Amino acid sequence: MPYCTKQDLIDRFGEDELIDLTDRDNMSVIDETVLDQAIADGSAEMDGYLGGRYQLPLVTVPPVLKALCCNIARYKLYDEQASEQVTKRYDSAIKFLFSVSKGEISLGVDGSGAKATSTDLADIQSAGSIFARNVSKGFI
């Protein structure tokens, strides 16, 4: 299951960069096949980290996974020519996913991939106001 889309990549990195990275035929357009392969490869790499902790495919995909997938797919499009910034973003994404796989970071979803709900919530009850004008007798 892909964690990001073509439009997500365009929104984050711009259409010009994606044309430069995917256009193998000099048509000045984004090559959908190349882009889809990078997204699929990035999503598969992410599944490798997430599969040990969560049941895949996730029912609810946290927004952080979209950003991570965009960074991973972009890195894969660069091949060996990735800039330092692109490489740092990729390394950061992998480090985050590794922490998720070890249980150090939670995605906010339960083991089945559904949005986690808590049953351990505070229950606040009031006995009413003690220092109100209509209740106090004397000084107020």
mmCIF file of the C-alpha atoms, coordinates in Angstrom:
data_MODEL
# 
_entry.id   MODEL 
# 
loop_
_atom_site.group_PDB 
_atom_site.id 
_atom_site.type_symbol 
_atom_site.label_atom_id 
_atom_site.label_alt_id 
_atom_site.label_comp_id 
_atom_site.label_asym_id 
_atom_site.label_entity_id 
_atom_site.label_seq_id 
_atom_site.pdbx_PDB_ins_code 
_atom_site.Cartn_x 
_atom_site.Cartn_y 
_atom_site.Cartn_z 
_atom_site.occupancy 
_atom_site.B_iso_or_equiv 
_atom_site.pdbx_formal_charge 
_atom_site.auth_seq_id 
_atom_site.auth_comp_id 
_atom_site.auth_asym_id 
_atom_site.auth_atom_id 
_atom_site.pdbx_PDB_model_num 
ATOM 1   C CA . MET A 1 1   ? 0.000   0.000  0.000   1.00 0.00 ? 1   MET A CA 1 
ATOM 2   C CA . PRO A 1 2   ? 1.580   3.316  -1.009  1.00 0.00 ? 2   PRO A CA 1 
ATOM 3   C CA . TYR A 1 3   ? 1.971   5.840  1.797   1.00 0.00 ? 3   TYR A CA 1 
ATOM 4   C CA . CYS A 1 4   ? 2.180   8.849  -0.529  1.00 0.00 ? 4   CYS A CA 1 
ATOM 5   C CA . THR A 1 5   ? 0.948   9.917  -3.955  1.00 0.00 ? 5   THR A CA 1 
ATOM 6   C CA . LYS A 1 6   ? 2.287   11.792 -6.936  1.00 0.00 ? 6   LYS A CA 1 
ATOM 7   C CA . GLN A 1 7   ? 0.484   14.917 -5.750  1.00 0.00 ? 7   GLN A CA 1 
ATOM 8   C CA . ASP A 1 8   ? 2.071   14.631 -2.289  1.00 0.00 ? 8   ASP A CA 1 
ATOM 9   C CA . LEU A 1 9   ? 5.511   14.638 -3.916  1.00 0.00 ? 9   LEU A CA 1 
ATOM 10  C CA . ILE A 1 10  ? 4.609   17.586 -6.157  1.00 0.00 ? 10  ILE A CA 1 
ATOM 11  C CA . ASP A 1 11  ? 3.300   19.532 -3.159  1.00 0.00 ? 11  ASP A CA 1 
ATOM 12  C CA . ARG A 1 12  ? 6.499   18.932 -1.185  1.00 0.00 ? 12  ARG A CA 1 
ATOM 13  C CA . PHE A 1 13  ? 9.220   19.137 -3.816  1.00 0.00 ? 13  PHE A CA 1 
ATOM 14  C CA . GLY A 1 14  ? 7.719   20.816 -6.870  1.00 0.00 ? 14  GLY A CA 1 
ATOM 15  C CA . GLU A 1 15  ? 6.852   19.545 -10.304 1.00 0.00 ? 15  GLU A CA 1 
ATOM 16  C CA . ASP A 1 16  ? 10.116  20.762 -11.868 1.00 0.00 ? 16  ASP A CA 1 
ATOM 17  C CA . GLU A 1 17  ? 12.255  18.630 -9.579  1.00 0.00 ? 17  GLU A CA 1 
ATOM 18  C CA . LEU A 1 18  ? 10.119  15.564 -10.231 1.00 0.00 ? 18  LEU A CA 1 
ATOM 19  C CA . ILE A 1 19  ? 10.337  16.123 -13.983 1.00 0.00 ? 19  ILE A CA 1 
ATOM 20  C CA . ASP A 1 20  ? 14.131  16.330 -13.694 1.00 0.00 ? 20  ASP A CA 1 
ATOM 21  C CA . LEU A 1 21  ? 14.234  13.108 -11.673 1.00 0.00 ? 21  LEU A CA 1 
ATOM 22  C CA . THR A 1 22  ? 11.788  11.003 -13.696 1.00 0.00 ? 22  THR A CA 1 
ATOM 23  C CA . ASP A 1 23  ? 11.891  12.242 -17.304 1.00 0.00 ? 23  ASP A CA 1 
ATOM 24  C CA . ARG A 1 24  ? 14.016  9.680  -19.099 1.00 0.00 ? 24  ARG A CA 1 
ATOM 25  C CA . ASP A 1 25  ? 12.639  10.455 -22.584 1.00 0.00 ? 25  ASP A CA 1 
ATOM 26  C CA . ASN A 1 26  ? 13.113  14.264 -22.477 1.00 0.00 ? 26  ASN A CA 1 
ATOM 27  C CA . MET A 1 27  ? 9.379   14.886 -22.818 1.00 0.00 ? 27  MET A CA 1 
ATOM 28  C CA . SER A 1 28  ? 9.373   17.525 -20.037 1.00 0.00 ? 28  SER A CA 1 
ATOM 29  C CA . VAL A 1 29  ? 6.695   15.681 -18.049 1.00 0.00 ? 29  VAL A CA 1 
ATOM 30  C CA . ILE A 1 30  ? 6.735   13.512 -14.959 1.00 0.00 ? 30  ILE A CA 1 
ATOM 31  C CA . ASP A 1 31  ? 7.160   9.876  -15.955 1.00 0.00 ? 31  ASP A CA 1 
ATOM 32  C CA . GLU A 1 32  ? 4.366   8.181  -13.990 1.00 0.00 ? 32  GLU A CA 1 
ATOM 33  C CA . THR A 1 33  ? 5.977   4.740  -14.238 1.00 0.00 ? 33  THR A CA 1 
ATOM 34  C CA . VAL A 1 34  ? 9.274   5.876  -12.754 1.00 0.00 ? 34  VAL A CA 1 
ATOM 35  C CA . LEU A 1 35  ? 7.546   7.886  -10.021 1.00 0.00 ? 35  LEU A CA 1 
ATOM 36  C CA . ASP A 1 36  ? 5.146   5.067  -9.120  1.00 0.00 ? 36  ASP A CA 1 
ATOM 37  C CA . GLN A 1 37  ? 8.085   2.658  -8.851  1.00 0.00 ? 37  GLN A CA 1 
ATOM 38  C CA . ALA A 1 38  ? 9.915   4.983  -6.447  1.00 0.00 ? 38  ALA A CA 1 
ATOM 39  C CA . ILE A 1 39  ? 6.762   5.345  -4.328  1.00 0.00 ? 39  ILE A CA 1 
ATOM 40  C CA . ALA A 1 40  ? 6.240   1.565  -4.328  1.00 0.00 ? 40  ALA A CA 1 
ATOM 41  C CA . ASP A 1 41  ? 9.880   0.952  -3.373  1.00 0.00 ? 41  ASP A CA 1 
ATOM 42  C CA . GLY A 1 42  ? 9.700   3.523  -0.573  1.00 0.00 ? 42  GLY A CA 1 
ATOM 43  C CA . SER A 1 43  ? 6.435   2.104  0.743   1.00 0.00 ? 43  SER A CA 1 
ATOM 44  C CA . ALA A 1 44  ? 7.828   -1.440 0.662   1.00 0.00 ? 44  ALA A CA 1 
ATOM 45  C CA . GLU A 1 45  ? 10.891  -0.320 2.600   1.00 0.00 ? 45  GLU A CA 1 
ATOM 46  C CA . MET A 1 46  ? 8.632   1.314  5.175   1.00 0.00 ? 46  MET A CA 1 
ATOM 47  C CA . ASP A 1 47  ? 6.525   -1.853 5.440   1.00 0.00 ? 47  ASP A CA 1 
ATOM 48  C CA . GLY A 1 48  ? 9.684   -3.735 6.356   1.00 0.00 ? 48  GLY A CA 1 
ATOM 49  C CA . TYR A 1 49  ? 10.032  -1.596 9.468   1.00 0.00 ? 49  TYR A CA 1 
ATOM 50  C CA . LEU A 1 50  ? 6.337   -1.314 10.296  1.00 0.00 ? 50  LEU A CA 1 
ATOM 51  C CA . GLY A 1 51  ? 5.399   -4.962 9.674   1.00 0.00 ? 51  GLY A CA 1 
ATOM 52  C CA . GLY A 1 52  ? 7.073   -6.216 12.826  1.00 0.00 ? 52  GLY A CA 1 
ATOM 53  C CA . ARG A 1 53  ? 5.047   -3.904 15.045  1.00 0.00 ? 53  ARG A CA 1 
ATOM 54  C CA . TYR A 1 54  ? 1.757   -3.312 13.171  1.00 0.00 ? 54  TYR A CA 1 
ATOM 55  C CA . GLN A 1 55  ? -0.627  -5.407 11.116  1.00 0.00 ? 55  GLN A CA 1 
ATOM 56  C CA . LEU A 1 56  ? -0.369  -4.242 7.512   1.00 0.00 ? 56  LEU A CA 1 
ATOM 57  C CA . PRO A 1 57  ? -1.969  -2.591 5.639   1.00 0.00 ? 57  PRO A CA 1 
ATOM 58  C CA . LEU A 1 58  ? -2.705  0.057  8.246   1.00 0.00 ? 58  LEU A CA 1 
ATOM 59  C CA . VAL A 1 59  ? -6.383  0.954  8.585   1.00 0.00 ? 59  VAL A CA 1 
ATOM 60  C CA . THR A 1 60  ? -5.497  4.511  9.594   1.00 0.00 ? 60  THR A CA 1 
ATOM 61  C CA . VAL A 1 61  ? -2.338  5.963  8.047   1.00 0.00 ? 61  VAL A CA 1 
ATOM 62  C CA . PRO A 1 62  ? -0.767  8.617  10.288  1.00 0.00 ? 62  PRO A CA 1 
ATOM 63  C CA . PRO A 1 63  ? 0.292   11.803 8.435   1.00 0.00 ? 63  PRO A CA 1 
ATOM 64  C CA . VAL A 1 64  ? 3.904   11.308 9.523   1.00 0.00 ? 64  VAL A CA 1 
ATOM 65  C CA . LEU A 1 65  ? 4.125   8.243  7.274   1.00 0.00 ? 65  LEU A CA 1 
ATOM 66  C CA . LYS A 1 66  ? 3.183   10.317 4.225   1.00 0.00 ? 66  LYS A CA 1 
ATOM 67  C CA . ALA A 1 67  ? 6.059   12.713 4.879   1.00 0.00 ? 67  ALA A CA 1 
ATOM 68  C CA . LEU A 1 68  ? 8.494   9.847  5.468   1.00 0.00 ? 68  LEU A CA 1 
ATOM 69  C CA . CYS A 1 69  ? 7.424   8.102  2.267   1.00 0.00 ? 69  CYS A CA 1 
ATOM 70  C CA . CYS A 1 70  ? 7.884   11.307 0.273   1.00 0.00 ? 70  CYS A CA 1 
ATOM 71  C CA . ASN A 1 71  ? 11.445  11.664 1.568   1.00 0.00 ? 71  ASN A CA 1 
ATOM 72  C CA . ILE A 1 72  ? 12.274  8.019  0.894   1.00 0.00 ? 72  ILE A CA 1 
ATOM 73  C CA . ALA A 1 73  ? 10.767  8.048  -2.624  1.00 0.00 ? 73  ALA A CA 1 
ATOM 74  C CA . ARG A 1 74  ? 12.631  11.256 -3.459  1.00 0.00 ? 74  ARG A CA 1 
ATOM 75  C CA . TYR A 1 75  ? 15.908  9.703  -2.299  1.00 0.00 ? 75  TYR A CA 1 
ATOM 76  C CA . LYS A 1 76  ? 15.269  6.654  -4.467  1.00 0.00 ? 76  LYS A CA 1 
ATOM 77  C CA . LEU A 1 77  ? 14.642  8.859  -7.498  1.00 0.00 ? 77  LEU A CA 1 
ATOM 78  C CA . TYR A 1 78  ? 18.055  10.484 -7.091  1.00 0.00 ? 78  TYR A CA 1 
ATOM 79  C CA . ASP A 1 79  ? 19.928  7.159  -7.313  1.00 0.00 ? 79  ASP A CA 1 
ATOM 80  C CA . GLU A 1 80  ? 23.614  7.883  -6.524  1.00 0.00 ? 80  GLU A CA 1 
ATOM 81  C CA . GLN A 1 81  ? 23.314  11.634 -7.125  1.00 0.00 ? 81  GLN A CA 1 
ATOM 82  C CA . ALA A 1 82  ? 21.415  12.574 -3.960  1.00 0.00 ? 82  ALA A CA 1 
ATOM 83  C CA . SER A 1 83  ? 22.403  15.857 -2.371  1.00 0.00 ? 83  SER A CA 1 
ATOM 84  C CA . GLU A 1 84  ? 23.397  16.082 1.275   1.00 0.00 ? 84  GLU A CA 1 
ATOM 85  C CA . GLN A 1 85  ? 19.959  17.430 2.230   1.00 0.00 ? 85  GLN A CA 1 
ATOM 86  C CA . VAL A 1 86  ? 18.112  14.619 0.425   1.00 0.00 ? 86  VAL A CA 1 
ATOM 87  C CA . THR A 1 87  ? 20.388  12.035 2.036   1.00 0.00 ? 87  THR A CA 1 
ATOM 88  C CA . LYS A 1 88  ? 19.869  13.539 5.519   1.00 0.00 ? 88  LYS A CA 1 
ATOM 89  C CA . ARG A 1 89  ? 16.089  13.450 5.066   1.00 0.00 ? 89  ARG A CA 1 
ATOM 90  C CA . TYR A 1 90  ? 16.284  9.811  3.988   1.00 0.00 ? 90  TYR A CA 1 
ATOM 91  C CA . ASP A 1 91  ? 18.546  8.883  6.897   1.00 0.00 ? 91  ASP A CA 1 
ATOM 92  C CA . SER A 1 92  ? 16.225  10.688 9.304   1.00 0.00 ? 92  SER A CA 1 
ATOM 93  C CA . ALA A 1 93  ? 13.205  8.807  7.913   1.00 0.00 ? 93  ALA A CA 1 
ATOM 94  C CA . ILE A 1 94  ? 14.957  5.456  8.301   1.00 0.00 ? 94  ILE A CA 1 
ATOM 95  C CA . LYS A 1 95  ? 16.061  6.335  11.829  1.00 0.00 ? 95  LYS A CA 1 
ATOM 96  C CA . PHE A 1 96  ? 12.451  7.220  12.724  1.00 0.00 ? 96  PHE A CA 1 
ATOM 97  C CA . LEU A 1 97  ? 11.141  3.968  11.222  1.00 0.00 ? 97  LEU A CA 1 
ATOM 98  C CA . PHE A 1 98  ? 13.802  1.974  13.054  1.00 0.00 ? 98  PHE A CA 1 
ATOM 99  C CA . SER A 1 99  ? 12.677  3.564  16.333  1.00 0.00 ? 99  SER A CA 1 
ATOM 100 C CA . VAL A 1 100 ? 9.070   2.679  15.498  1.00 0.00 ? 100 VAL A CA 1 
ATOM 101 C CA . SER A 1 101 ? 10.073  -0.930 14.806  1.00 0.00 ? 101 SER A CA 1 
ATOM 102 C CA . LYS A 1 102 ? 11.830  -1.137 18.184  1.00 0.00 ? 102 LYS A CA 1 
ATOM 103 C CA . GLY A 1 103 ? 8.794   0.328  19.967  1.00 0.00 ? 103 GLY A CA 1 
ATOM 104 C CA . GLU A 1 104 ? 10.584  3.510  21.034  1.00 0.00 ? 104 GLU A CA 1 
ATOM 105 C CA . ILE A 1 105 ? 8.145   5.660  19.034  1.00 0.00 ? 105 ILE A CA 1 
ATOM 106 C CA . SER A 1 106 ? 4.436   5.013  18.591  1.00 0.00 ? 106 SER A CA 1 
ATOM 107 C CA . LEU A 1 107 ? 2.475   5.946  15.485  1.00 0.00 ? 107 LEU A CA 1 
ATOM 108 C CA . GLY A 1 108 ? -0.690  6.479  17.515  1.00 0.00 ? 108 GLY A CA 1 
ATOM 109 C CA . VAL A 1 109 ? -2.410  3.437  16.052  1.00 0.00 ? 109 VAL A CA 1 
ATOM 110 C CA . ASP A 1 110 ? -3.053  0.079  17.693  1.00 0.00 ? 110 ASP A CA 1 
ATOM 111 C CA . GLY A 1 111 ? -1.488  -3.202 16.613  1.00 0.00 ? 111 GLY A CA 1 
ATOM 112 C CA . SER A 1 112 ? -4.141  -3.779 13.942  1.00 0.00 ? 112 SER A CA 1 
ATOM 113 C CA . GLY A 1 113 ? -3.423  -0.378 12.404  1.00 0.00 ? 113 GLY A CA 1 
ATOM 114 C CA . ALA A 1 114 ? -6.625  1.305  13.577  1.00 0.00 ? 114 ALA A CA 1 
ATOM 115 C CA . LYS A 1 115 ? -6.556  4.645  15.364  1.00 0.00 ? 115 LYS A CA 1 
ATOM 116 C CA . ALA A 1 116 ? -5.766  3.968  19.002  1.00 0.00 ? 116 ALA A CA 1 
ATOM 117 C CA . THR A 1 117 ? -8.360  4.815  21.597  1.00 0.00 ? 117 THR A CA 1 
ATOM 118 C CA . SER A 1 118 ? -7.633  5.155  25.267  1.00 0.00 ? 118 SER A CA 1 
ATOM 119 C CA . THR A 1 119 ? -9.804  3.786  28.036  1.00 0.00 ? 119 THR A CA 1 
ATOM 120 C CA . ASP A 1 120 ? -7.558  5.198  30.735  1.00 0.00 ? 120 ASP A CA 1 
ATOM 121 C CA . LEU A 1 121 ? -8.912  8.739  30.732  1.00 0.00 ? 121 LEU A CA 1 
ATOM 122 C CA . ALA A 1 122 ? -9.390  11.124 33.643  1.00 0.00 ? 122 ALA A CA 1 
ATOM 123 C CA . ASP A 1 123 ? -12.934 11.472 34.966  1.00 0.00 ? 123 ASP A CA 1 
ATOM 124 C CA . ILE A 1 124 ? -13.516 14.834 36.624  1.00 0.00 ? 124 ILE A CA 1 
ATOM 125 C CA . GLN A 1 125 ? -16.522 15.419 38.838  1.00 0.00 ? 125 GLN A CA 1 
ATOM 126 C CA . SER A 1 126 ? -17.431 18.491 40.828  1.00 0.00 ? 126 SER A CA 1 
ATOM 127 C CA . ALA A 1 127 ? -19.245 18.671 44.123  1.00 0.00 ? 127 ALA A CA 1 
ATOM 128 C CA . GLY A 1 128 ? -20.317 22.183 43.344  1.00 0.00 ? 128 GLY A CA 1 
ATOM 129 C CA . SER A 1 129 ? -19.006 25.559 44.339  1.00 0.00 ? 129 SER A CA 1 
ATOM 130 C CA . ILE A 1 130 ? -17.934 26.039 47.960  1.00 0.00 ? 130 ILE A CA 1 
ATOM 131 C CA . PHE A 1 131 ? -17.220 29.763 47.953  1.00 0.00 ? 131 PHE A CA 1 
ATOM 132 C CA . ALA A 1 132 ? -20.274 31.197 46.189  1.00 0.00 ? 132 ALA A CA 1 
ATOM 133 C CA . ARG A 1 133 ? -22.206 34.220 47.459  1.00 0.00 ? 133 ARG A CA 1 
ATOM 134 C CA . ASN A 1 134 ? -25.408 32.295 47.850  1.00 0.00 ? 134 ASN A CA 1 
ATOM 135 C CA . VAL A 1 135 ? -23.710 29.526 49.854  1.00 0.00 ? 135 VAL A CA 1 
ATOM 136 C CA . SER A 1 136 ? -21.411 31.454 52.167  1.00 0.00 ? 136 SER A CA 1 
ATOM 137 C CA . LYS A 1 137 ? -22.676 32.840 55.388  1.00 0.00 ? 137 LYS A CA 1 
ATOM 138 C CA . GLY A 1 138 ? -20.771 35.635 56.977  1.00 0.00 ? 138 GLY A CA 1 
ATOM 139 C CA . PHE A 1 139 ? -17.791 37.328 55.410  1.00 0.00 ? 139 PHE A CA 1 
ATOM 140 C CA . ILE A 1 140 ? -18.802 37.410 51.737  1.00 0.00 ? 140 ILE A CA 1 
# 
